[in-house]
Amino acid sequence: MGLRLPSKVLEHILSFIDSNEDRNSVSLVCKSWFETERKTRKRVFVGNCYAVSPAAVAKRFPEVRSLTLKGKPHFADYNLVPDGWGGYAWPWIEAMAAKCPSLEEIRLKRMVVTDECLEKIAASFKDFKVLVLTSCEGFSTDGIAAIAATCRNLRVLELRECIVEDLGGDWLSYFPESSTSLVSLDFSCLDSEVKISDLERLVSRCPNLSSLKLNPAVTLDGLVSLLRRAPQLTELGTGSFAAQLKPEAFSKLSEAFSNCKQLQSLSGLWDVLPEYLPALYSVCPGLTSLNLSYATVRMPDLVELLRRCSKLQKLWVMDLIEDKGLEAVASYCKELRELRVFPSAPDLDEANIPLTEQGLVFVSKGCRKLESVLYFCVQFTNAALLTIARKRPNLKCFRLCVIEPFAPDYKTNEPLDKGFKAIAEGCKDLRRLSVSGLLSDKAFKYIGKHAKKVRMLSIAFAGDSDLMLHHLLSGCESLKKLEIRDCPFGDTALLEHAAKLETMRSLWMSSCFVSFGACKLLSQKMPRLNVEVIDEHPPETRPESSPVERIYIYRTVAGPRMDTPEFVWTIHKNPEIGVSHLAIK
Amino acid sequence: MSESVAAEHDYIGLSEFPTMEATTMSDKTKTRDNNNGLNFKATELRLGLPGSESPERVDSRFLALNKSSCPVSGAKRVFSDAINESNKWIFSTGSTTATGDVGSGSGPGSSVVKDGKSTTFPKPAVPVKEKKSSATAPASKAQVVGWPPIRSFRKNSMASSQSQKPGNNSETEEAEAKSGPEQPCLYVKVSMEGAPYLRKIDLKTYKSYLELSSALEKMFSCFTIGQFGSHGGCGRDGLNESRLTDLLRGSEYVVTYEDKDSDWMLVGDVPWDMFICSCKKLRIMKSSEAIGLAPRVMEKCRSRN
């Protein structure tokens, strides 16, 4: 009844609770628990930077040490979101700098980060340690230099697949001679050559460096010299291997690798010549992660490498591995948990690779721990999907990209409904699902019904009618992110299930048949959703029934965003176009 | 197994819009007896060459960088059509049994179905490329935007290592020899008007204007790129489309370069070999701003001839 835990005791208890989901629950118990929780939360994750205002977050969690933010919708990766849409990091950096000077870690994904942002970070957070930018853009190497120069205790600097204005390799020299704290450095997405002597010195004076990912401009010689200075590396991304094979170069490389006895993860390998692969053999038995997805090497050489990787858990590779290569993987890499197979020639015309659904079936049969799959393939069959589902009910992530849109089961000419039904039904722990190929509404009935734990669902070129969306929005209990492109439906199901949208993080629909009228109606009906119409032509000049190009709907407590560009319409922009009595706060 | 009528069309449609064919639509509506809740005629998008129909769709305002959709493929088709006129698109002959299965009553008693308002659509026309070898360069393949779903980073990495094909050592050594010591890498900066970043490319990895343009297209895939034209007899490798019409459209971008004399020229006028020897920098700019370059180009051509 009147029992109340002293806040010190509660604080102590909460210090054992790390998961944000649990902490969110804790914060709902009562006001004092809310207060204690918010003052002690160290790690904040915001899955949609527009769902909540930076000021609100900074105010609520003054002791935050680590902030993770995501900006643009996932389909931005495939150029479906026009430039200038949004996702700016600046307001967040500004708010954090003002209220949370103890911030040490910032991780951003798909956001626009400017040099000013980076300079502000460097200037505002005295003990800044970790900066990870994934698929970000808007900054130059000058911004990176600012971070390098100013952040004395910098431990992690990772630029993953960012678009950076590359003004040269000088940024590296901005790490002061006194900086010895680096644990992880990833500049693989930069183009310019860095001064190898600077890099050598940096690596030599950072004894805790365990992850180093170089850009393609680093030569083999450079790699050898770096490996010699950092044999303790556990993760390595090589530079470019494109150099003529000289016998002494090979033996030097081989020796350097053999001294890296703790290497677990290997990536890069751009333009690697098959003749160099044997230099890697010594590290293979210890590898748990191998990214060969930029290595244009043929199957026999790949197999020769992979058969030595008995501990491999994560493999990214191109379809050059062929079915046969995957058969070998299935027999040698028994610890495999994650497989990604990328197309070497995304254009259909050039698709002549003997990689079929059979490759994935081999791996599904042979690798019992397989739980995550991303597979690009020209066509597929229901039978294969059934086998995969039967053999691997432990799948958590299944993303199949049948490259040819609307491709049916090429053996029976049926849609792939049955196959995906088996996946949804059989893989009860499935969290993420991407479907492709010819699919009717039926497939989505199954998915809606059985995919109870799926949080993220991606759909392209599928379905026949509104029923498809209806099935998904009335089922899929755990659905948080739904992204759809080029599917023939729109309004009815969307409006009918508007309430569901508040339980989700976001919904993306492009090239579907959602009308402008429906968007307006939805905006009016659901004030806690931001309904964005992203359209080349201002929708208000078109009839209400005309379909809009793209819609992005997300729940938010931050209200309408103020930084929408011209091509993003929200109801807040032209309230007079909406219902006349709508009150805009 | 009945097949829907396969019609051959030049696939133009702005890729963001699913394209619909009036004929296929009516077939479906006859067999399905559905009530068209939405008026499709009003929303019907027709296929056609840019400039011939629905000219308002190519909105020059929208082609400005900060507001561009990715990409405005109408312009892109023009480019690729110029290279390979025989681009043919076939509607995918999707199985009609699929749609047959989804009968009007199969929903779980949802109001969607009961009202009879379930709007069924024929499959949007999808460009299934004919598998023939007439396609010359990657740029000639008009593709659906963002499909297959591969990150631009990966696409760009593949594009820049296009010259490195998987092969045996001797092949690569040959390639190495060609780009050996006497022809070191030739990195030039490529900037685009209004773009927040610039790229660097190695001109040595391309053998023709076609390859260069396809690579640029991939790199700046969110933006439109105008064609390379050629004046009469000046360029062997240029295309035969008149550049003036492109310039007049005003919404195209053109690629220009700064040559050894620090003059800005339109790419495509001089023979490829001459181009790579004299090119210092590339810049993609709006064609409306590049008009002034044309006369200079003519002069240079004349003086070189």
Chai-1 contact restraints between the chains, C-beta under 6 A:
chainA,res_idxA,chainB,res_idxB,connection_type,confidence,min_distance_angstrom,max_distance_angstrom,comment,restraint_id
A,D77,B,R151,contact,1.0,0.0,6.0,A-B,restraint_1
A,Y78,B,G146,contact,1.0,0.0,6.0,A-B,restraint_2
A,Y78,B,P149,contact,1.0,0.0,6.0,A-B,restraint_3
A,N79,B,C70,contact,1.0,0.0,6.0,A-B,restraint_4
A,N79,B,G146,contact,1.0,0.0,6.0,A-B,restraint_5
A,N79,B,S221,contact,1.0,0.0,6.0,A-B,restraint_6
A,N79,B,C222,contact,1.0,0.0,6.0,A-B,restraint_7
A,L80,B,G146,contact,1.0,0.0,6.0,A-B,restraint_8
A,P82,B,S68,contact,1.0,0.0,6.0,A-B,restraint_9
A,P82,B,S69,contact,1.0,0.0,6.0,A-B,restraint_10
A,P82,B,C70,contact,1.0,0.0,6.0,A-B,restraint_11
A,D83,B,C222,contact,1.0,0.0,6.0,A-B,restraint_12
A,G84,B,N66,contact,1.0,0.0,6.0,A-B,restraint_13
A,G138,B,P196,contact,1.0,0.0,6.0,A-B,restraint_14
A,E161,B,F153,contact,1.0,0.0,6.0,A-B,restraint_15
A,I163,B,Y197,contact,1.0,0.0,6.0,A-B,restraint_16
A,E165,B,Y197,contact,1.0,0.0,6.0,A-B,restraint_17
A,D191,B,K200,contact,1.0,0.0,6.0,A-B,restraint_18
A,Q244,B,E176,contact,1.0,0.0,6.0,A-B,restraint_19
A,D271,B,S161,contact,1.0,0.0,6.0,A-B,restraint_20
A,D271,B,Q164,contact,1.0,0.0,6.0,A-B,restraint_21
A,E275,B,N169,contact,1.0,0.0,6.0,A-B,restraint_22
A,Y294,B,S157,contact,1.0,0.0,6.0,A-B,restraint_23
A,T296,B,P166,contact,1.0,0.0,6.0,A-B,restraint_24
A,R298,B,P166,contact,1.0,0.0,6.0,A-B,restraint_25
A,P346,B,P148,contact,1.0,0.0,6.0,A-B,restraint_26
A,P346,B,I150,contact,1.0,0.0,6.0,A-B,restraint_27
A,D347,B,K141,contact,1.0,0.0,6.0,A-B,restraint_28
A,L348,B,K129,contact,1.0,0.0,6.0,A-B,restraint_29
A,D349,B,K129,contact,1.0,0.0,6.0,A-B,restraint_30
A,D349,B,A135,contact,1.0,0.0,6.0,A-B,restraint_31
A,C401,B,P148,contact,1.0,0.0,6.0,A-B,restraint_32
A,I403,B,P148,contact,1.0,0.0,6.0,A-B,restraint_33
A,P405,B,V126,contact,1.0,0.0,6.0,A-B,restraint_34
A,F406,B,S92,contact,1.0,0.0,6.0,A-B,restraint_35
A,F406,B,G94,contact,1.0,0.0,6.0,A-B,restraint_36
A,F406,B,V126,contact,1.0,0.0,6.0,A-B,restraint_37
A,P408,B,S95,contact,1.0,0.0,6.0,A-B,restraint_38
A,N413,B,S95,contact,1.0,0.0,6.0,A-B,restraint_39
A,P415,B,A98,contact,1.0,0.0,6.0,A-B,restraint_40
A,L438,B,G94,contact,1.0,0.0,6.0,A-B,restraint_41
A,S440,B,A98,contact,1.0,0.0,6.0,A-B,restraint_42
A,S440,B,D101,contact,1.0,0.0,6.0,A-B,restraint_43
A,S440,B,V102,contact,1.0,0.0,6.0,A-B,restraint_44
A,D441,B,V102,contact,1.0,0.0,6.0,A-B,restraint_45
A,K442,B,D101,contact,1.0,0.0,6.0,A-B,restraint_46
A,D464,B,T99,contact,1.0,0.0,6.0,A-B,restraint_47
A,D464,B,V102,contact,1.0,0.0,6.0,A-B,restraint_48
A,D464,B,T120,contact,1.0,0.0,6.0,A-B,restraint_49
A,S465,B,S118,contact,1.0,0.0,6.0,A-B,restraint_50
A,S465,B,T120,contact,1.0,0.0,6.0,A-B,restraint_51
A,D466,B,V112,contact,1.0,0.0,6.0,A-B,restraint_52
A,D466,B,S118,contact,1.0,0.0,6.0,A-B,restraint_53
A,L467,B,G107,contact,1.0,0.0,6.0,A-B,restraint_54
A,H470,B,S110,contact,1.0,0.0,6.0,A-B,restraint_55
A,H470,B,V112,contact,1.0,0.0,6.0,A-B,restraint_56
A,D486,B,P18,contact,1.0,0.0,6.0,A-B,restraint_57
A,P488,B,F121,contact,1.0,0.0,6.0,A-B,restraint_58
A,T492,B,V112,contact,1.0,0.0,6.0,A-B,restraint_59
A,S511,B,E16,contact,1.0,0.0,6.0,A-B,restraint_60
A,S511,B,P18,contact,1.0,0.0,6.0,A-B,restraint_61
A,E536,B,F62,contact,1.0,0.0,6.0,A-B,restraint_62
A,E536,B,S69,contact,1.0,0.0,6.0,A-B,restraint_63
A,P543,B,A42,contact,1.0,0.0,6.0,A-B,restraint_64
A,S545,B,L38,contact,1.0,0.0,6.0,A-B,restraint_65
A,S545,B,N39,contact,1.0,0.0,6.0,A-B,restraint_66
A,S546,B,T43,contact,1.0,0.0,6.0,A-B,restraint_67
A,P547,B,T43,contact,1.0,0.0,6.0,A-B,restraint_68
A,E549,B,E16,contact,1.0,0.0,6.0,A-B,restraint_69
A,E566,B,K67,contact,1.0,0.0,6.0,A-B,restraint_70
A,F567,B,K67,contact,1.0,0.0,6.0,A-B,restraint_71
